[in-house]
Amino acid sequence: MKSHDLEEIKWERWGEKALRRAKDENKPLYLFIRSNMSPLSLEMEECSFLSQDVVKALNEDFISVKIDREEYPFLWEIALVTSCVMNGSGGFPLNLFLTPDLKPFFVARYMPLEGTPSNPGMVDCLPRIKWLWLTGNQSVLSASEEIMEGVKKATEVGGDVSLEDALKEAVSKIQQDFDQEFGGFGKDTKTPMVPRLLFLGEYSRVFDCQVSDSIFSRTLDVMSQRAIRDHLGGGFFSYSKSRDWSNPMLEKRLSDQAMMAIAFAEGFDRYGKVSYWRAADEALAYISMDLFDPERGFLVGRPFDPERKGYYSWSKEEVDSLLGSDGPIFRGCFAIDGPDSIPSMPSSLEKMADMEGFEDPEDLVDLLSKGCQILSSARMNRAAPSLDNRIITDWNALAIVALARCGRLMDRPNYVRMAERVCSIFLEGSVVHCDGVPAFLEDYAFLTWATVELYRSTEDKKWLDASLDLEGRARELFSWEDSYRVNSKGGEGILFPYSSGQDGSVPSGAAVMAGNLVSLWLITGDESYLTRSKKVVEHFGGAISRSPENHLFLLLSVLRNMA
């Protein structure tokens, strides 16, 4: 957030000072929730916020707060729910207008400087919102109360659930959403949905289910081949804008590398496929070389940079000039046929080897590996997208989980040693989310998971002791109604006490804690951990019953105590 502060706008940090100013001055709060990984967030900052009319309105009539999604994930979650309740959808960026008592009364997604009939603009909306606040204050307050009730209702999670039925229904709904042709889920934009993959892998193991097994392996196969994977630099992009995974969003996030490495290592452990081992190994090699700060841990990643999107793409002429006689084969295997192609393998190595006339697929692997090394070296001479050099605890904890688990499953002790090194950094002193921001549930939940994985990989009791300590501190700070709230009791302002068990690109903190409690039961034999894990799952019974396919990490903890 600090790197994007615009001097013209008097941005406040989220916290007590901003909330107190709103009450003292009787002004609405304006929350701009952004992400370095969102091109539309950058566009608003570079266009809408440079207008002197917008600057004047925000400074005089509102208490303006800029929030990074990575720094305050729980605010993003609640804002997203609010947007869905009010507008039917949500996404980056989000613009929220709140009463001084933190009740929303207007929400919009991307707001250009000047609006259209379907998309309100900043210069149009700000004067209207000011007028509405000054002249219709009571009606605004009444409407905000109704909106808040709708948001609270949308976040209700309690209710009865048959876990046996929920498990079966989850697999059924995943099967309906599965793309038979291209793997993954849905028929448009594709995101890896790693929590879903990990659930499928465990479900197939527990129940010997061929359906979940084939969905799991097919999706891993396609993701390892297509452009969602950075075949030259290692690791994975965050998602694909096309159904066939060939048009990736050119951003590389630490959290995605960690989750994908875990998924492919689990796939390797189950099927023994060398291609899965390579995909996981390259993802961890990428974060170790490109994102690692020896003093602080792993950086956030490389956001999308519209001025440097050519960093990842290649033309036919460039490939041929670098690879010579191997160029046509390399281009054919990686579908480099236009001026700005991103390497993407349309079929399996075995099929490509047959098409190119190789009797042994490993000979093609050698040719492609050599070509990737040459192009990777050439790419290093290009101007790379900038690094987001913030350190975020929960994402680092995910990286530790990935290093520890992959090191164990893939027989890579160097990864376990790196996991120990990084974890030691985050266990020194008090736990925070990032610089200047207090810790949230996810930070404690993922660090507990990380130390559990380190204990499983090393059998060093210090990591078990750390797990028990972190679990106890999480219970003390975040416990709420048999589950956990997203921020600590008495923490920085939040619209209302909020608990979520729903999966995103990473699992929720509550779901991870449910799994941690199962792990501690399995390690220590203390039944109280299992009892508490079951209570966490039961707390979300209504939400699981309504959409089991969105609460798979909670159901994963159920599977683990059934095995």
WOTA-V478547 format. One record per residue. N is the residue number from 1. NEAR is the number of other C-alpha atoms within 10 Angstrom. Layout:
BEGIN
N_NEAR / N_NEAR
END
This chain:
BEGIN
1_15 / 2_8 / 3_6 / 4_12 / 5_13 / 6_14 / 7_9 / 8_15 / 9_18 / 10_18 / 11_20 / 12_17 / 13_16 / 14_18 / 15_14 / 16_12 / 17_10 / 18_19 / 19_22 / 20_14 / 21_17 / 22_22 / 23_15 / 24_10 / 25_12 / 26_16 / 27_20 / 28_27 / 29_26 / 30_23 / 31_23 / 32_25 / 33_25 / 34_26 / 35_20 / 36_21 / 37_23 / 38_17 / 39_16 / 40_19 / 41_21 / 42_17 / 43_15 / 44_19 / 45_16 / 46_13 / 47_12 / 48_21 / 49_19 / 50_16 / 51_14 / 52_13 / 53_15 / 54_20 / 55_18 / 56_14 / 57_16 / 58_24 / 59_14 / 60_11 / 61_20 / 62_24 / 63_26 / 64_24 / 65_21 / 66_20 / 67_22 / 68_19 / 69_21 / 70_23 / 71_23 / 72_19 / 73_17 / 74_21 / 75_22 / 76_21 / 77_15 / 78_19 / 79_23 / 80_22 / 81_20 / 82_26 / 83_23 / 84_16 / 85_19 / 86_18 / 87_13 / 88_9 / 89_13 / 90_19 / 91_17 / 92_20 / 93_25 / 94_23 / 95_20 / 96_22 / 97_21 / 98_24 / 99_23 / 100_20 / 101_16 / 102_18 / 103_24 / 104_28 / 105_23 / 106_21 / 107_21 / 108_21 / 109_22 / 110_22 / 111_23 / 112_20 / 113_20 / 114_13 / 115_14 / 116_11 / 117_6 / 118_6 / 119_13 / 120_18 / 121_18 / 122_23 / 123_20 / 124_15 / 125_17 / 126_18 / 127_16 / 128_12 / 129_19 / 130_18 / 131_13 / 132_14 / 133_20 / 134_13 / 135_11 / 136_12 / 137_14 / 138_12 / 139_12 / 140_21 / 141_18 / 142_13 / 143_16 / 144_20 / 145_16 / 146_15 / 147_19 / 148_20 / 149_13 / 150_15 / 151_23 / 152_19 / 153_11 / 154_14 / 155_16 / 156_14 / 157_21 / 158_15 / 159_14 / 160_14 / 161_19 / 162_12 / 163_18 / 164_11 / 165_11 / 166_21 / 167_21 / 168_12 / 169_16 / 170_23 / 171_21 / 172_16 / 173_14 / 174_22 / 175_15 / 176_12 / 177_14 / 178_17 / 179_20 / 180_15 / 181_11 / 182_20 / 183_24 / 184_28 / 185_22 / 186_16 / 187_16 / 188_13 / 189_16 / 190_24 / 191_20 / 192_25 / 193_19 / 194_24 / 195_24 / 196_27 / 197_26 / 198_21 / 199_25 / 200_25 / 201_24 / 202_21 / 203_24 / 204_17 / 205_16 / 206_13 / 207_11 / 208_12 / 209_15 / 210_12 / 211_15 / 212_23 / 213_18 / 214_15 / 215_23 / 216_24 / 217_20 / 218_17 / 219_19 / 220_23 / 221_20 / 222_23 / 223_25 / 224_23 / 225_23 / 226_26 / 227_28 / 228_29 / 229_29 / 230_24 / 231_26 / 232_19 / 233_20 / 234_21 / 235_28 / 236_30 / 237_24 / 238_23 / 239_24 / 240_22 / 241_15 / 242_15 / 243_19 / 244_24 / 245_28 / 246_24 / 247_21 / 248_23 / 249_20 / 250_25 / 251_20 / 252_24 / 253_21 / 254_25 / 255_22 / 256_26 / 257_28 / 258_27 / 259_26 / 260_26 / 261_30 / 262_26 / 263_26 / 264_29 / 265_27 / 266_23 / 267_25 / 268_22 / 269_16 / 270_14 / 271_11 / 272_13 / 273_14 / 274_10 / 275_17 / 276_24 / 277_20 / 278_18 / 279_27 / 280_31 / 281_22 / 282_22 / 283_26 / 284_25 / 285_17 / 286_19 / 287_22 / 288_18 / 289_10 / 290_16 / 291_20 / 292_17 / 293_14 / 294_11 / 295_8 / 296_14 / 297_24 / 298_26 / 299_22 / 300_24 / 301_26 / 302_22 / 303_22 / 304_20 / 305_19 / 306_10 / 307_10 / 308_14 / 309_16 / 310_17 / 311_18 / 312_20 / 313_15 / 314_20 / 315_15 / 316_17 / 317_13 / 318_15 / 319_19 / 320_16 / 321_10 / 322_14 / 323_18 / 324_11 / 325_10 / 326_15 / 327_21 / 328_16 / 329_19 / 330_23 / 331_23 / 332_17 / 333_23 / 334_22 / 335_19 / 336_23 / 337_16 / 338_12 / 339_12 / 340_15 / 341_20 / 342_27 / 343_28 / 344_26 / 345_25 / 346_20 / 347_15 / 348_15 / 349_17 / 350_16 / 351_14 / 352_19 / 353_20 / 354_14 / 355_11 / 356_14 / 357_11 / 358_14 / 359_11 / 360_11 / 361_16 / 362_13 / 363_12 / 364_22 / 365_14 / 366_11 / 367_14 / 368_20 / 369_15 / 370_15 / 371_22 / 372_18 / 373_14 / 374_15 / 375_19 / 376_16 / 377_13 / 378_12 / 379_17 / 380_11 / 381_9 / 382_12 / 383_12 / 384_16 / 385_21 / 386_12 / 387_15 / 388_16 / 389_14 / 390_17 / 391_20 / 392_24 / 393_28 / 394_25 / 395_27 / 396_27 / 397_29 / 398_24 / 399_30 / 400_30 / 401_28 / 402_29 / 403_33 / 404_30 / 405_26 / 406_30 / 407_22 / 408_20 / 409_19 / 410_18 / 411_11 / 412_15 / 413_17 / 414_12 / 415_23 / 416_23 / 417_17 / 418_16 / 419_25 / 420_20 / 421_14 / 422_22 / 423_23 / 424_13 / 425_13 / 426_17 / 427_13 / 428_8 / 429_7 / 430_8 / 431_16 / 432_17 / 433_21 / 434_17 / 435_11 / 436_9 / 437_14 / 438_17 / 439_23 / 440_26 / 441_27 / 442_26 / 443_25 / 444_29 / 445_26 / 446_27 / 447_28 / 448_28 / 449_26 / 450_30 / 451_29 / 452_26 / 453_27 / 454_29 / 455_21 / 456_18 / 457_20 / 458_17 / 459_12 / 460_11 / 461_12 / 462_13 / 463_23 / 464_21 / 465_14 / 466_18 / 467_25 / 468_18 / 469_13 / 470_22 / 471_20 / 472_13 / 473_13 / 474_21 / 475_19 / 476_13 / 477_20 / 478_21 / 479_20 / 480_18 / 481_10 / 482_16 / 483_25 / 484_27 / 485_22 / 486_27 / 487_25 / 488_20 / 489_13 / 490_9 / 491_15 / 492_13 / 493_16 / 494_15 / 495_16 / 496_13 / 497_14 / 498_17 / 499_25 / 500_23 / 501_26 / 502_23 / 503_20 / 504_13 / 505_16 / 506_19 / 507_24 / 508_23 / 509_26 / 510_28 / 511_28 / 512_25 / 513_28 / 514_28 / 515_29 / 516_27 / 517_26 / 518_25 / 519_22 / 520_21 / 521_19 / 522_15 / 523_13 / 524_10 / 525_12 / 526_13 / 527_14 / 528_13 / 529_20 / 530_23 / 531_13 / 532_18 / 533_29 / 534_21 / 535_16 / 536_25 / 537_27 / 538_22 / 539_23 / 540_26 / 541_20 / 542_17 / 543_24 / 544_29 / 545_22 / 546_14 / 547_15 / 548_27 / 549_23 / 550_21 / 551_28 / 552_27 / 553_29 / 554_30 / 555_24 / 556_24 / 557_25 / 558_21 / 559_20 / 560_15 / 561_15 / 562_8 / 563_10
END
